[in-house]
């Protein structure tokens, strides 16, 4: 399923707004180590140039698992800070306190639990 352009634009707008307002997130994403990740085109070019049939099979398998590998790579690099529950709650709590907010959400209550160790 492919997202339509308006939904994709709104998601990108949300990410930009969150990124602009969160200095901690800016620092996390700016300090992400730039790893090299191959593209589909690079894999296909490599497969075309390999003469060994065994090595072709290895790279063809990488090509078939490209999307899941790429998703995992991007999630590890950017997903953890962007899709953080703390970040979502902090933004919803800020918006909830605005009186003219278009969506009235129930106030999110924080729950605390104390664990004691008995000897």
ZADRENMAR-168616 format. One line per 5 residues: number of its first residue (from 0); for each residue x, y, z of C-alpha. Coordinates in steps of 0.2 Angstrom, whole numbers, plus 2048, in hexadecimal, padded with zeros to 3 digits. Layout:
BEGIN
NUM) X:Y:Z; ...;
END
This chain:
BEGIN
0) 800:800:800; 807:811:7FB; 802:821:805; 7FA:82E:7FB; 804:83E:7F9;
5) 7FA:849:805; 7FC:83C:814; 80F:83A:810; 810:84D:810; 807:84F:821;
10) 813:841:828; 822:84A:822; 81B:85B:829; 818:853:83A; 82A:84C:83A;
15) 831:85D:836; 827:866:843; 82C:85A:851; 83E:85B:84B; 83D:86E:84C;
20) 837:86E:85D; 841:861:866; 853:865:868; 857:854:870; 850:84B:860;
25) 85A:857:855; 86A:852:85E; 866:83F:85E; 863:840:84B; 871:84B:847;
30) 87D:840:850; 877:830:847; 887:828:840; 886:828:82D; 886:816:828;
35) 887:811:816; 878:806:810; 877:7FF:7FE; 869:804:7F2; 85F:7F8:7E8;
40) 868:7FE:7D8; 879:7FB:7E0; 874:7E9:7E4; 86D:7E6:7D2; 87D:7ED:7CB;
45) 887:7E2:7D6; 87D:7D2:7D1; 87F:7D6:7BF; 892:7D8:7C0; 895:7C8:7CB;
50) 89A:7B8:7C1; 899:7AC:7CF; 887:7A4:7D0; 889:7A1:7E3; 88D:7B3:7E6;
55) 87F:7B8:7DB; 873:7AE:7E6; 879:7B7:7F6; 876:7C9:7EE; 866:7C4:7E7;
60) 860:7BF:7F8; 866:7D0:7FE; 85C:7D8:7F0; 84C:7CE:7F5; 84E:7D3:808;
65) 853:7E5:803; 843:7EE:80A; 843:7E5:81A; 855:7E8:81D; 853:7FA:818;
70) 844:7FC:824; 84E:7F5:832; 85D:800:82E; 852:810:82D; 849:80B:83D;
75) 859:808:847; 860:818:841; 851:824:842; 842:81A:848; 847:819:85A;
80) 848:82B:85E; 839:830:852; 82D:823:858; 830:825:86A; 821:824:875;
85) 828:832:880; 829:83D:871; 817:839:86C; 810:83C:87E; 81A:84C:880;
90) 812:853:870; 801:84D:874; 802:854:885; 808:865:87F; 7F9:866:872;
95) 7ED:860:87F; 7F0:870:889; 7EC:87B:87B; 7DA:882:87D; 7D6:883:86A;
100) 7DD:872:866; 7D3:86A:858; 7D4:859:860; 7CF:857:872; 7D8:848:879;
105) 7D6:841:88B; 7E4:846:896; 7F1:839:897; 7F5:835:8A9; 806:82F:8AF;
110) 806:820:8BA; 814:81C:8C6; 818:80C:8CF; 824:809:8DD; 82D:7F8:8DE;
115) 834:7F3:8EF; 841:7E5:8F1; 83E:7DA:901; 84B:7D0:909;
END
